[in-house]
Amino acid sequence: MAVDIQKLKGRIVEKSKNVNDVAKEIGIDKSTLYRKIKAGGVSLTVKEVNAIAKCLQLSYDDVRTIFFKDVF
C-alpha cells in the first residue's frame, strides 16, 4: 500500500487535529501512529485506515488518493 503521507498530514491539519488526536480516536498509541507515518504508512492495517478515514471524515476519493495512490 502506497500512502501519500503529505496528503494525510494535510487532512489531519484541515480537520484541526494532530497525530496525537487521531491516534487517541482510533485507539492506538501515539508513538505507534507516529512510527507508522514516519515509515511511509506501509504498516497501516486496513482496520487503522478505516478508523482514520472515519476520524477525519474522508470521502472515498480521499481514501483512494491518500492510502492507495499508486494502485489506481
mmCIF file as Biopython writes it, N, C-alpha, C and O atoms, coordinates in Angstrom:
data_model
#
loop_
_atom_site.group_PDB
_atom_site.id
_atom_site.type_symbol
_atom_site.label_atom_id
_atom_site.label_alt_id
_atom_site.label_comp_id
_atom_site.label_asym_id
_atom_site.label_entity_id
_atom_site.label_seq_id
_atom_site.pdbx_PDB_ins_code
_atom_site.Cartn_x
_atom_site.Cartn_y
_atom_site.Cartn_z
_atom_site.occupancy
_atom_site.B_iso_or_equiv
_atom_site.auth_seq_id
_atom_site.auth_asym_id
_atom_site.pdbx_PDB_model_num
ATOM 1   N N  . MET A ? 1  ? 0.855   -1.172 0.000   1.0 0.0 1  A 1 
ATOM 2   C CA . MET A ? 1  ? 0.000   0.000  0.000   1.0 0.0 1  A 1 
ATOM 3   C C  . MET A ? 1  ? 0.898   1.230  0.000   1.0 0.0 1  A 1 
ATOM 4   O O  . MET A ? 1  ? 1.755   1.375  0.871   1.0 0.0 1  A 1 
ATOM 5   N N  . ALA A ? 2  ? 0.707   2.100  -0.956  1.0 0.0 2  A 1 
ATOM 6   C CA . ALA A ? 2  ? 1.476   3.339  -1.046  1.0 0.0 2  A 1 
ATOM 7   C C  . ALA A ? 2  ? 0.647   4.480  -0.464  1.0 0.0 2  A 1 
ATOM 8   O O  . ALA A ? 2  ? -0.428  4.797  -0.975  1.0 0.0 2  A 1 
ATOM 9   N N  . VAL A ? 3  ? 1.139   5.082  0.585   1.0 0.0 3  A 1 
ATOM 10  C CA . VAL A ? 3  ? 0.401   6.126  1.280   1.0 0.0 3  A 1 
ATOM 11  C C  . VAL A ? 3  ? 1.017   7.482  0.968   1.0 0.0 3  A 1 
ATOM 12  O O  . VAL A ? 3  ? 2.234   7.652  1.037   1.0 0.0 3  A 1 
ATOM 13  N N  . ASP A ? 4  ? 0.165   8.445  0.622   1.0 0.0 4  A 1 
ATOM 14  C CA . ASP A ? 4  ? 0.614   9.816  0.401   1.0 0.0 4  A 1 
ATOM 15  C C  . ASP A ? 4  ? 0.600   10.519 1.767   1.0 0.0 4  A 1 
ATOM 16  O O  . ASP A ? 4  ? -0.412  11.083 2.183   1.0 0.0 4  A 1 
ATOM 17  N N  . ILE A ? 5  ? 1.726   10.469 2.436   1.0 0.0 5  A 1 
ATOM 18  C CA . ILE A ? 5  ? 1.833   10.989 3.798   1.0 0.0 5  A 1 
ATOM 19  C C  . ILE A ? 5  ? 1.553   12.484 3.855   1.0 0.0 5  A 1 
ATOM 20  O O  . ILE A ? 5  ? 0.925   12.957 4.803   1.0 0.0 5  A 1 
ATOM 21  N N  . GLN A ? 6  ? 2.004   13.228 2.868   1.0 0.0 6  A 1 
ATOM 22  C CA . GLN A ? 6  ? 1.773   14.675 2.868   1.0 0.0 6  A 1 
ATOM 23  C C  . GLN A ? 6  ? 0.276   14.988 2.819   1.0 0.0 6  A 1 
ATOM 24  O O  . GLN A ? 6  ? -0.199  15.870 3.536   1.0 0.0 6  A 1 
ATOM 25  N N  . LYS A ? 7  ? -0.461  14.273 1.982   1.0 0.0 7  A 1 
ATOM 26  C CA . LYS A ? 7  ? -1.911  14.487 1.913   1.0 0.0 7  A 1 
ATOM 27  C C  . LYS A ? 7  ? -2.579  14.086 3.225   1.0 0.0 7  A 1 
ATOM 28  O O  . LYS A ? 7  ? -3.493  14.764 3.695   1.0 0.0 7  A 1 
ATOM 29  N N  . LEU A ? 8  ? -2.120  12.982 3.813   1.0 0.0 8  A 1 
ATOM 30  C CA . LEU A ? 8  ? -2.683  12.546 5.092   1.0 0.0 8  A 1 
ATOM 31  C C  . LEU A ? 8  ? -2.448  13.610 6.162   1.0 0.0 8  A 1 
ATOM 32  O O  . LEU A ? 8  ? -3.371  13.968 6.895   1.0 0.0 8  A 1 
ATOM 33  N N  . LYS A ? 9  ? -1.231  14.111 6.254   1.0 0.0 9  A 1 
ATOM 34  C CA . LYS A ? 9  ? -0.929  15.157 7.234   1.0 0.0 9  A 1 
ATOM 35  C C  . LYS A ? 9  ? -1.747  16.410 6.960   1.0 0.0 9  A 1 
ATOM 36  O O  . LYS A ? 9  ? -2.211  17.068 7.891   1.0 0.0 9  A 1 
ATOM 37  N N  . GLY A ? 10 ? -1.924  16.742 5.685   1.0 0.0 10 A 1 
ATOM 38  C CA . GLY A ? 10 ? -2.736  17.903 5.324   1.0 0.0 10 A 1 
ATOM 39  C C  . GLY A ? 10 ? -4.179  17.751 5.777   1.0 0.0 10 A 1 
ATOM 40  O O  . GLY A ? 10 ? -4.774  18.699 6.289   1.0 0.0 10 A 1 
ATOM 41  N N  . ARG A ? 11 ? -4.744  16.562 5.590   1.0 0.0 11 A 1 
ATOM 42  C CA . ARG A ? 11 ? -6.130  16.326 6.013   1.0 0.0 11 A 1 
ATOM 43  C C  . ARG A ? 11 ? -6.258  16.395 7.535   1.0 0.0 11 A 1 
ATOM 44  O O  . ARG A ? 11 ? -7.263  16.874 8.060   1.0 0.0 11 A 1 
ATOM 45  N N  . ILE A ? 12 ? -5.237  15.914 8.233   1.0 0.0 12 A 1 
ATOM 46  C CA . ILE A ? 12 ? -5.253  15.987 9.702   1.0 0.0 12 A 1 
ATOM 47  C C  . ILE A ? 12 ? -5.310  17.448 10.130  1.0 0.0 12 A 1 
ATOM 48  O O  . ILE A ? 12 ? -6.108  17.809 10.996  1.0 0.0 12 A 1 
ATOM 49  N N  . VAL A ? 13 ? -4.478  18.285 9.538   1.0 0.0 13 A 1 
ATOM 50  C CA . VAL A ? 13 ? -4.450  19.710 9.866   1.0 0.0 13 A 1 
ATOM 51  C C  . VAL A ? 13 ? -5.769  20.376 9.476   1.0 0.0 13 A 1 
ATOM 52  O O  . VAL A ? 13 ? -6.298  21.189 10.234  1.0 0.0 13 A 1 
ATOM 53  N N  . GLU A ? 14 ? -6.309  20.032 8.287   1.0 0.0 14 A 1 
ATOM 54  C CA . GLU A ? 14 ? -7.580  20.615 7.833   1.0 0.0 14 A 1 
ATOM 55  C C  . GLU A ? 14 ? -8.711  20.358 8.812   1.0 0.0 14 A 1 
ATOM 56  O O  . GLU A ? 14 ? -9.623  21.174 8.947   1.0 0.0 14 A 1 
ATOM 57  N N  . LYS A ? 15 ? -8.650  19.224 9.494   1.0 0.0 15 A 1 
ATOM 58  C CA . LYS A ? 15 ? -9.690  18.873 10.460  1.0 0.0 15 A 1 
ATOM 59  C C  . LYS A ? 15 ? -9.376  19.388 11.862  1.0 0.0 15 A 1 
ATOM 60  O O  . LYS A ? 15 ? -10.013 18.993 12.838  1.0 0.0 15 A 1 
ATOM 61  N N  . SER A ? 16 ? -8.380  20.280 11.950  1.0 0.0 16 A 1 
ATOM 62  C CA . SER A ? 16 ? -7.961  20.883 13.226  1.0 0.0 16 A 1 
ATOM 63  C C  . SER A ? 16 ? -7.569  19.832 14.255  1.0 0.0 16 A 1 
ATOM 64  O O  . SER A ? 16 ? -7.895  19.942 15.436  1.0 0.0 16 A 1 
ATOM 65  N N  . LYS A ? 17 ? -6.865  18.815 13.781  1.0 0.0 17 A 1 
ATOM 66  C CA . LYS A ? 17 ? -6.398  17.750 14.654  1.0 0.0 17 A 1 
ATOM 67  C C  . LYS A ? 17 ? -4.896  17.636 14.515  1.0 0.0 17 A 1 
ATOM 68  O O  . LYS A ? 17 ? -4.286  18.285 13.666  1.0 0.0 17 A 1 
ATOM 69  N N  . ASN A ? 18 ? -4.303  16.800 15.362  1.0 0.0 18 A 1 
ATOM 70  C CA . ASN A ? 18 ? -2.901  16.445 15.217  1.0 0.0 18 A 1 
ATOM 71  C C  . ASN A ? 18 ? -2.802  14.924 15.314  1.0 0.0 18 A 1 
ATOM 72  O O  . ASN A ? 18 ? -3.801  14.248 15.561  1.0 0.0 18 A 1 
ATOM 73  N N  . VAL A ? 19 ? -1.607  14.393 15.122  1.0 0.0 19 A 1 
ATOM 74  C CA . VAL A ? 19 ? -1.435  12.945 15.125  1.0 0.0 19 A 1 
ATOM 75  C C  . VAL A ? 19 ? -1.838  12.347 16.467  1.0 0.0 19 A 1 
ATOM 76  O O  . VAL A ? 19 ? -2.387  11.246 16.516  1.0 0.0 19 A 1 
ATOM 77  N N  . ASN A ? 20 ? -1.570  13.066 17.558  1.0 0.0 20 A 1 
ATOM 78  C CA . ASN A ? 20 ? -1.984  12.574 18.873  1.0 0.0 20 A 1 
ATOM 79  C C  . ASN A ? 20 ? -3.498  12.394 18.952  1.0 0.0 20 A 1 
ATOM 80  O O  . ASN A ? 20 ? -3.987  11.385 19.461  1.0 0.0 20 A 1 
ATOM 81  N N  . ASP A ? 21 ? -4.234  13.386 18.439  1.0 0.0 21 A 1 
ATOM 82  C CA . ASP A ? 21 ? -5.699  13.309 18.445  1.0 0.0 21 A 1 
ATOM 83  C C  . ASP A ? 21 ? -6.188  12.103 17.651  1.0 0.0 21 A 1 
ATOM 84  O O  . ASP A ? 21 ? -7.055  11.356 18.103  1.0 0.0 21 A 1 
ATOM 85  N N  . VAL A ? 22 ? -5.618  11.925 16.461  1.0 0.0 22 A 1 
ATOM 86  C CA . VAL A ? 22 ? -6.039  10.823 15.593  1.0 0.0 22 A 1 
ATOM 87  C C  . VAL A ? 22 ? -5.730  9.486  16.263  1.0 0.0 22 A 1 
ATOM 88  O O  . VAL A ? 22 ? -6.572  8.589  16.280  1.0 0.0 22 A 1 
ATOM 89  N N  . ALA A ? 23 ? -4.530  9.355  16.812  1.0 0.0 23 A 1 
ATOM 90  C CA . ALA A ? 23 ? -4.151  8.101  17.480  1.0 0.0 23 A 1 
ATOM 91  C C  . ALA A ? 23 ? -5.131  7.771  18.604  1.0 0.0 23 A 1 
ATOM 92  O O  . ALA A ? 23 ? -5.576  6.631  18.736  1.0 0.0 23 A 1 
ATOM 93  N N  . LYS A ? 24 ? -5.456  8.764  19.401  1.0 0.0 24 A 1 
ATOM 94  C CA . LYS A ? 24 ? -6.392  8.550  20.513  1.0 0.0 24 A 1 
ATOM 95  C C  . LYS A ? 24 ? -7.764  8.122  19.996  1.0 0.0 24 A 1 
ATOM 96  O O  . LYS A ? 24 ? -8.376  7.197  20.530  1.0 0.0 24 A 1 
ATOM 97  N N  . GLU A ? 25 ? -8.244  8.804  18.949  1.0 0.0 25 A 1 
ATOM 98  C CA . GLU A ? 25 ? -9.567  8.496  18.416  1.0 0.0 25 A 1 
ATOM 99  C C  . GLU A ? 25 ? -9.646  7.119  17.756  1.0 0.0 25 A 1 
ATOM 100 O O  . GLU A ? 25 ? -10.702 6.485  17.773  1.0 0.0 25 A 1 
ATOM 101 N N  . ILE A ? 26 ? -8.531  6.648  17.173  1.0 0.0 26 A 1 
ATOM 102 C CA . ILE A ? 26 ? -8.586  5.338  16.513  1.0 0.0 26 A 1 
ATOM 103 C C  . ILE A ? 26 ? -8.131  4.209  17.438  1.0 0.0 26 A 1 
ATOM 104 O O  . ILE A ? 26 ? -8.167  3.037  17.064  1.0 0.0 26 A 1 
ATOM 105 N N  . GLY A ? 27 ? -7.703  4.575  18.648  1.0 0.0 27 A 1 
ATOM 106 C CA . GLY A ? 27 ? -7.411  3.556  19.643  1.0 0.0 27 A 1 
ATOM 107 C C  . GLY A ? 27 ? -6.037  2.920  19.579  1.0 0.0 27 A 1 
ATOM 108 O O  . GLY A ? 27 ? -5.864  1.762  19.961  1.0 0.0 27 A 1 
ATOM 109 N N  . ILE A ? 28 ? -5.041  3.686  19.088  1.0 0.0 28 A 1 
ATOM 110 C CA . ILE A ? 28 ? -3.674  3.167  19.131  1.0 0.0 28 A 1 
ATOM 111 C C  . ILE A ? 28 ? -2.788  4.190  19.822  1.0 0.0 28 A 1 
ATOM 112 O O  . ILE A ? 28 ? -3.147  5.362  19.934  1.0 0.0 28 A 1 
ATOM 113 N N  . ASP A ? 29 ? -1.637  3.743  20.280  1.0 0.0 29 A 1 
ATOM 114 C CA . ASP A ? 29 ? -0.698  4.621  20.951  1.0 0.0 29 A 1 
ATOM 115 C C  . ASP A ? 29 ? -0.150  5.653  19.967  1.0 0.0 29 A 1 
ATOM 116 O O  . ASP A ? 29 ? 0.095   5.341  18.801  1.0 0.0 29 A 1 
ATOM 117 N N  . LYS A ? 30 ? 0.039   6.876  20.443  1.0 0.0 30 A 1 
ATOM 118 C CA . LYS A ? 30 ? 0.513   7.935  19.548  1.0 0.0 30 A 1 
ATOM 119 C C  . LYS A ? 30 ? 1.886   7.606  18.965  1.0 0.0 30 A 1 
ATOM 120 O O  . LYS A ? 30 ? 2.156   7.939  17.811  1.0 0.0 30 A 1 
ATOM 121 N N  . SER A ? 31 ? 2.754   6.961  19.736  1.0 0.0 31 A 1 
ATOM 122 C CA . SER A ? 31 ? 4.083   6.624  19.213  1.0 0.0 31 A 1 
ATOM 123 C C  . SER A ? 31 ? 3.980   5.592  18.089  1.0 0.0 31 A 1 
ATOM 124 O O  . SER A ? 31 ? 4.786   5.599  17.158  1.0 0.0 31 A 1 
ATOM 125 N N  . THR A ? 32 ? 2.993   4.713  18.177  1.0 0.0 32 A 1 
ATOM 126 C CA . THR A ? 32 ? 2.780   3.729  17.116  1.0 0.0 32 A 1 
ATOM 127 C C  . THR A ? 32 ? 2.352   4.416  15.828  1.0 0.0 32 A 1 
ATOM 128 O O  . THR A ? 32 ? 2.862   4.100  14.753  1.0 0.0 32 A 1 
ATOM 129 N N  . LEU A ? 33 ? 1.426   5.348  15.933  1.0 0.0 33 A 1 
ATOM 130 C CA . LEU A ? 33 ? 0.971   6.057  14.739  1.0 0.0 33 A 1 
ATOM 131 C C  . LEU A ? 33 ? 2.090   6.916  14.157  1.0 0.0 33 A 1 
ATOM 132 O O  . LEU A ? 33 ? 2.277   6.942  12.940  1.0 0.0 33 A 1 
ATOM 133 N N  . TYR A ? 34 ? 2.836   7.619  15.007  1.0 0.0 34 A 1 
ATOM 134 C CA . TYR A ? 34 ? 3.974   8.400  14.520  1.0 0.0 34 A 1 
ATOM 135 C C  . TYR A ? 34 ? 4.966   7.509  13.775  1.0 0.0 34 A 1 
ATOM 136 O O  . TYR A ? 34 ? 5.454   7.883  12.708  1.0 0.0 34 A 1 
ATOM 137 N N  . ARG A ? 35 ? 5.265   6.336  14.329  1.0 0.0 35 A 1 
ATOM 138 C CA . ARG A ? 35 ? 6.210   5.403  13.702  1.0 0.0 35 A 1 
ATOM 139 C C  . ARG A ? 35 ? 5.695   4.948  12.342  1.0 0.0 35 A 1 
ATOM 140 O O  . ARG A ? 35 ? 6.452   4.897  11.373  1.0 0.0 35 A 1 
ATOM 141 N N  . LYS A ? 36 ? 4.403   4.617  12.269  1.0 0.0 36 A 1 
ATOM 142 C CA . LYS A ? 36 ? 3.830   4.156  11.009  1.0 0.0 36 A 1 
ATOM 143 C C  . LYS A ? 36 ? 3.828   5.256  9.955   1.0 0.0 36 A 1 
ATOM 144 O O  . LYS A ? 36 ? 4.054   4.987  8.775   1.0 0.0 36 A 1 
ATOM 145 N N  . ILE A ? 37 ? 3.576   6.489  10.372  1.0 0.0 37 A 1 
ATOM 146 C CA . ILE A ? 37 ? 3.602   7.612  9.434   1.0 0.0 37 A 1 
ATOM 147 C C  . ILE A ? 37 ? 5.035   7.859  8.965   1.0 0.0 37 A 1 
ATOM 148 O O  . ILE A ? 37 ? 5.282   8.062  7.776   1.0 0.0 37 A 1 
ATOM 149 N N  . LYS A ? 38 ? 5.971   7.839  9.905   1.0 0.0 38 A 1 
ATOM 150 C CA . LYS A ? 38 ? 7.376   8.066  9.545   1.0 0.0 38 A 1 
ATOM 151 C C  . LYS A ? 38 ? 7.884   7.006  8.566   1.0 0.0 38 A 1 
ATOM 152 O O  . LYS A ? 38 ? 8.735   7.287  7.722   1.0 0.0 38 A 1 
ATOM 153 N N  . ALA A ? 39 ? 7.360   5.797  8.687   1.0 0.0 39 A 1 
ATOM 154 C CA . ALA A ? 39 ? 7.754   4.701  7.791   1.0 0.0 39 A 1 
ATOM 155 C C  . ALA A ? 39 ? 7.008   4.755  6.458   1.0 0.0 39 A 1 
ATOM 156 O O  . ALA A ? 39 ? 7.101   3.822  5.660   1.0 0.0 39 A 1 
ATOM 157 N N  . GLY A ? 40 ? 6.282   5.820  6.216   1.0 0.0 40 A 1 
ATOM 158 C CA . GLY A ? 40 ? 5.578   5.968  4.942   1.0 0.0 40 A 1 
ATOM 159 C C  . GLY A ? 40 ? 4.204   5.334  4.925   1.0 0.0 40 A 1 
ATOM 160 O O  . GLY A ? 40 ? 3.581   5.239  3.868   1.0 0.0 40 A 1 
ATOM 161 N N  . GLY A ? 41 ? 3.722   4.902  6.073   1.0 0.0 41 A 1 
ATOM 162 C CA . GLY A ? 41 ? 2.381   4.336  6.166   1.0 0.0 41 A 1 
ATOM 163 C C  . GLY A ? 41 ? 2.246   2.909  5.702   1.0 0.0 41 A 1 
ATOM 164 O O  . GLY A ? 41 ? 1.138   2.373  5.666   1.0 0.0 41 A 1 
ATOM 165 N N  . VAL A ? 42 ? 3.361   2.272  5.342   1.0 0.0 42 A 1 
ATOM 166 C CA . VAL A ? 42 ? 3.281   0.923  4.771   1.0 0.0 42 A 1 
ATOM 167 C C  . VAL A ? 42 ? 2.771   -0.119 5.758   1.0 0.0 42 A 1 
ATOM 168 O O  . VAL A ? 42 ? 2.274   -1.165 5.339   1.0 0.0 42 A 1 
ATOM 169 N N  . SER A ? 43 ? 2.881   0.139  7.051   1.0 0.0 43 A 1 
ATOM 170 C CA . SER A ? 43 ? 2.436   -0.856 8.025   1.0 0.0 43 A 1 
ATOM 171 C C  . SER A ? 43 ? 1.047   -0.566 8.596   1.0 0.0 43 A 1 
ATOM 172 O O  . SER A ? 43 ? 0.616   -1.222 9.544   1.0 0.0 43 A 1 
ATOM 173 N N  . LEU A ? 44 ? 0.348   0.411  8.022   1.0 0.0 44 A 1 
ATOM 174 C CA . LEU A ? 44 ? -1.026  0.663  8.464   1.0 0.0 44 A 1 
ATOM 175 C C  . LEU A ? 44 ? -1.916  -0.505 8.067   1.0 0.0 44 A 1 
ATOM 176 O O  . LEU A ? 44 ? -1.845  -0.997 6.940   1.0 0.0 44 A 1 
ATOM 177 N N  . THR A ? 45 ? -2.740  -0.937 8.985   1.0 0.0 45 A 1 
ATOM 178 C CA . THR A ? 45 ? -3.663  -2.028 8.694   1.0 0.0 45 A 1 
ATOM 179 C C  . THR A ? 45 ? -4.936  -1.475 8.054   1.0 0.0 45 A 1 
ATOM 180 O O  . THR A ? 45 ? -5.202  -0.275 8.115   1.0 0.0 45 A 1 
ATOM 181 N N  . VAL A ? 46 ? -5.706  -2.353 7.450   1.0 0.0 46 A 1 
ATOM 182 C CA . VAL A ? 46 ? -6.987  -1.946 6.864   1.0 0.0 46 A 1 
ATOM 183 C C  . VAL A ? 46 ? -7.894  -1.379 7.955   1.0 0.0 46 A 1 
ATOM 184 O O  . VAL A ? 46 ? -8.594  -0.391 7.734   1.0 0.0 46 A 1 
ATOM 185 N N  . LYS A ? 47 ? -7.879  -1.998 9.116   1.0 0.0 47 A 1 
ATOM 186 C CA . LYS A ? 47 ? -8.684  -1.513 10.239  1.0 0.0 47 A 1 
ATOM 187 C C  . LYS A ? 47 ? -8.276  -0.089 10.623  1.0 0.0 47 A 1 
ATOM 188 O O  . LYS A ? 47 ? -9.132  0.756  10.883  1.0 0.0 47 A 1 
ATOM 189 N N  . GLU A ? 48 ? -6.965  0.172  10.657  1.0 0.0 48 A 1 
ATOM 190 C CA . GLU A ? 48 ? -6.484  1.514  11.000  1.0 0.0 48 A 1 
ATOM 191 C C  . GLU A ? 48 ? -6.835  2.522  9.917   1.0 0.0 48 A 1 
ATOM 192 O O  . GLU A ? 48 ? -7.213  3.653  10.224  1.0 0.0 48 A 1 
ATOM 193 N N  . VAL A ? 49 ? -6.716  2.129  8.662   1.0 0.0 49 A 1 
ATOM 194 C CA . VAL A ? 49 ? -7.087  3.018  7.553   1.0 0.0 49 A 1 
ATOM 195 C C  . VAL A ? 49 ? -8.569  3.365  7.648   1.0 0.0 49 A 1 
ATOM 196 O O  . VAL A ? 49 ? -8.944  4.527  7.490   1.0 0.0 49 A 1 
ATOM 197 N N  . ASN A ? 50 ? -9.404  2.379  7.901   1.0 0.0 50 A 1 
ATOM 198 C CA . ASN A ? 50 ? -10.844 2.635  8.058   1.0 0.0 50 A 1 
ATOM 199 C C  . ASN A ? 50 ? -11.110 3.582  9.217   1.0 0.0 50 A 1 
ATOM 200 O O  . ASN A ? 50 ? -11.934 4.489  9.104   1.0 0.0 50 A 1 
ATOM 201 N N  . ALA A ? 51 ? -10.415 3.376  10.332  1.0 0.0 51 A 1 
ATOM 202 C CA . ALA A ? 51 ? -10.612 4.223  11.507  1.0 0.0 51 A 1 
ATOM 203 C C  . ALA A ? 51 ? -10.130 5.651  11.242  1.0 0.0 51 A 1 
ATOM 204 O O  . ALA A ? 51 ? -10.776 6.611  11.663  1.0 0.0 51 A 1 
ATOM 205 N N  . ILE A ? 52 ? -9.015  5.792  10.558  1.0 0.0 52 A 1 
ATOM 206 C CA . ILE A ? 52 ? -8.505  7.127  10.212  1.0 0.0 52 A 1 
ATOM 207 C C  . ILE A ? 52 ? -9.485  7.823  9.269   1.0 0.0 52 A 1 
ATOM 208 O O  . ILE A ? 52 ? -9.780  9.006  9.440   1.0 0.0 52 A 1 
ATOM 209 N N  . ALA A ? 53 ? -9.981  7.101  8.289   1.0 0.0 53 A 1 
ATOM 210 C CA . ALA A ? 53 ? -10.948 7.673  7.338   1.0 0.0 53 A 1 
ATOM 211 C C  . ALA A ? 53 ? -12.191 8.163  8.065   1.0 0.0 53 A 1 
ATOM 212 O O  . ALA A ? 53 ? -12.709 9.237  7.758   1.0 0.0 53 A 1 
ATOM 213 N N  . LYS A ? 54 ? -12.666 7.392  9.016   1.0 0.0 54 A 1 
ATOM 214 C CA . LYS A ? 54 ? -13.847 7.792  9.787   1.0 0.0 54 A 1 
ATOM 215 C C  . LYS A ? 54 ? -13.530 8.996  10.668  1.0 0.0 54 A 1 
ATOM 216 O O  . LYS A ? 54 ? -14.310 9.946  10.732  1.0 0.0 54 A 1 
ATOM 217 N N  . CYS A ? 55 ? -12.390 8.954  11.344  1.0 0.0 55 A 1 
ATOM 218 C CA . CYS A ? 55 ? -11.971 10.033 12.233  1.0 0.0 55 A 1 
ATOM 219 C C  . CYS A ? 55 ? -11.848 11.358 11.487  1.0 0.0 55 A 1 
ATOM 220 O O  . CYS A ? 55 ? -12.251 12.404 11.995  1.0 0.0 55 A 1 
ATOM 221 N N  . LEU A ? 56 ? -11.294 11.306 10.289  1.0 0.0 56 A 1 
ATOM 222 C CA . LEU A ? 56 ? -11.066 12.521 9.503   1.0 0.0 56 A 1 
ATOM 223 C C  . LEU A ? 56 ? -12.197 12.818 8.526   1.0 0.0 56 A 1 
ATOM 224 O O  . LEU A ? 56 ? -12.132 13.791 7.775   1.0 0.0 56 A 1 
ATOM 225 N N  . GLN A ? 57 ? -13.232 11.983 8.536   1.0 0.0 57 A 1 
ATOM 226 C CA . GLN A ? 57 ? -14.386 12.135 7.651   1.0 0.0 57 A 1 
ATOM 227 C C  . GLN A ? 57 ? -13.943 12.230 6.186   1.0 0.0 57 A 1 
ATOM 228 O O  . GLN A ? 57 ? -14.339 13.137 5.454   1.0 0.0 57 A 1 
ATOM 229 N N  . LEU A ? 58 ? -13.114 11.266 5.787   1.0 0.0 58 A 1 
ATOM 230 C CA . LEU A ? 58 ? -12.585 11.246 4.421   1.0 0.0 58 A 1 
ATOM 231 C C  . LEU A ? 58 ? -13.595 10.636 3.460   1.0 0.0 58 A 1 
ATOM 232 O O  . LEU A ? 58 ? -14.299 9.686  3.800   1.0 0.0 58 A 1 
ATOM 233 N N  . SER A ? 59 ? -13.654 11.187 2.272   1.0 0.0 59 A 1 
ATOM 234 C CA . SER A ? 59 ? -14.507 10.627 1.224   1.0 0.0 59 A 1 
ATOM 235 C C  . SER A ? 59 ? -13.815 9.407  0.624   1.0 0.0 59 A 1 
ATOM 236 O O  . SER A ? 59 ? -12.642 9.149  0.894   1.0 0.0 59 A 1 
ATOM 237 N N  . TYR A ? 60 ? -14.551 8.667  -0.186  1.0 0.0 60 A 1 
ATOM 238 C CA . TYR A ? 60 ? -13.964 7.514  -0.878  1.0 0.0 60 A 1 
ATOM 239 C C  . TYR A ? 60 ? -12.768 7.958  -1.720  1.0 0.0 60 A 1 
ATOM 240 O O  . TYR A ? 60 ? -11.726 7.304  -1.718  1.0 0.0 60 A 1 
ATOM 241 N N  . ASP A ? 61 ? -12.923 9.074  -2.439  1.0 0.0 61 A 1 
ATOM 242 C CA . ASP A ? 61 ? -11.826 9.573  -3.274  1.0 0.0 61 A 1 
ATOM 243 C C  . ASP A ? 61 ? -10.617 9.974  -2.431  1.0 0.0 61 A 1 
ATOM 244 O O  . ASP A ? 61 ? -9.475  9.747  -2.830  1.0 0.0 61 A 1 
ATOM 245 N N  . ASP A ? 62 ? -10.869 10.567 -1.271  1.0 0.0 62 A 1 
ATOM 246 C CA . ASP A ? 62 ? -9.767  10.915 -0.366  1.0 0.0 62 A 1 
ATOM 247 C C  . ASP A ? 62 ? -9.017  9.660  0.064   1.0 0.0 62 A 1 
ATOM 248 O O  . ASP A ? 62 ? -7.787  9.625  0.032   1.0 0.0 62 A 1 
ATOM 249 N N  . VAL A ? 63 ? -9.752  8.640  0.464   1.0 0.0 63 A 1 
ATOM 250 C CA . VAL A ? 63 ? -9.124  7.379  0.897   1.0 0.0 63 A 1 
ATOM 251 C C  . VAL A ? 63 ? -8.307  6.793  -0.244  1.0 0.0 63 A 1 
ATOM 252 O O  . VAL A ? 63 ? -7.174  6.357  -0.041  1.0 0.0 63 A 1 
ATOM 253 N N  . ARG A ? 64 ? -8.873  6.781  -1.430  1.0 0.0 64 A 1 
ATOM 254 C CA . ARG A ? 64 ? -8.182  6.223  -2.593  1.0 0.0 64 A 1 
ATOM 255 C C  . ARG A ? 64 ? -6.898  6.986  -2.893  1.0 0.0 64 A 1 
ATOM 256 O O  . ARG A ? 64 ? -5.855  6.371  -3.115  1.0 0.0 64 A 1 
ATOM 257 N N  . THR A ? 65 ? -6.956  8.316  -2.904  1.0 0.0 65 A 1 
ATOM 258 C CA . THR A ? 65 ? -5.775  9.092  -3.272  1.0 0.0 65 A 1 
ATOM 259 C C  . THR A ? 65 ? -4.741  9.164  -2.154  1.0 0.0 65 A 1 
ATOM 260 O O  . THR A ? 65 ? -3.554  9.336  -2.432  1.0 0.0 65 A 1 
ATOM 261 N N  . ILE A ? 66 ? -5.158  9.038  -0.906  1.0 0.0 66 A 1 
ATOM 262 C CA . ILE A ? 66 ? -4.205  9.090  0.206   1.0 0.0 66 A 1 
ATOM 263 C C  . ILE A ? 66 ? -3.577  7.723  0.462   1.0 0.0 66 A 1 
ATOM 264 O O  . ILE A ? 66 ? -2.356  7.612  0.569   1.0 0.0 66 A 1 
ATOM 265 N N  . PHE A ? 67 ? -4.394  6.696  0.559   1.0 0.0 67 A 1 
ATOM 266 C CA . PHE A ? 67 ? -3.896  5.392  1.002   1.0 0.0 67 A 1 
ATOM 267 C C  . PHE A ? 67 ? -3.556  4.421  -0.125  1.0 0.0 67 A 1 
ATOM 268 O O  . PHE A ? 67 ? -2.871  3.425  0.109   1.0 0.0 67 A 1 
ATOM 269 N N  . PHE A ? 68 ? -4.014  4.691  -1.318  1.0 0.0 68 A 1 
ATOM 270 C CA . PHE A ? 68 ? -3.762  3.781  -2.448  1.0 0.0 68 A 1 
ATOM 271 C C  . PHE A ? 68 ? -3.292  4.554  -3.658  1.0 0.0 68 A 1 
ATOM 272 O O  . PHE A ? 68 ? -3.744  4.290  -4.772  1.0 0.0 68 A 1 
ATOM 273 N N  . LYS A ? 69 ? -2.388  5.512  -3.461  1.0 0.0 69 A 1 
ATOM 274 C CA . LYS A ? 69 ? -2.009  6.446  -4.537  1.0 0.0 69 A 1 
ATOM 275 C C  . LYS A ? 69 ? -1.380  5.773  -5.745  1.0 0.0 69 A 1 
ATOM 276 O O  . LYS A ? 69 ? -1.531  6.268  -6.861  1.0 0.0 69 A 1 
ATOM 277 N N  . ASP A ? 70 ? -0.681  4.666  -5.561  1.0 0.0 70 A 1 
ATOM 278 C CA . ASP A ? 70 ? -0.045  4.001  -6.695  1.0 0.0 70 A 1 
ATOM 279 C C  . ASP A ? 70 ? -0.861  2.846  -7.262  1.0 0.0 70 A 1 
ATOM 280 O O  . ASP A ? 70 ? -0.439  2.201  -8.223  1.0 0.0 70 A 1 
ATOM 281 N N  . VAL A ? 71 ? -2.012  2.582  -6.684  1.0 0.0 71 A 1 
ATOM 282 C CA . VAL A ? 71 ? -2.831  1.444  -7.106  1.0 0.0 71 A 1 
ATOM 283 C C  . VAL A ? 71 ? -3.769  1.843  -8.229  1.0 0.0 71 A 1 
ATOM 284 O O  . VAL A ? 71 ? -3.968  1.071  -9.168  1.0 0.0 71 A 1 
ATOM 285 N N  . PHE A ? 72 ? -4.347  3.029  -8.153  1.0 0.0 72 A 1 
ATOM 286 C CA . PHE A ? 72 ? -5.349  3.464  -9.127  1.0 0.0 72 A 1 
ATOM 287 C C  . PHE A ? 72 ? -4.777  4.500  -10.055 1.0 0.0 72 A 1 
ATOM 288 O O  . PHE A ? 72 ? -5.476  4.985  -10.944 1.0 0.0 72 A 1 
#
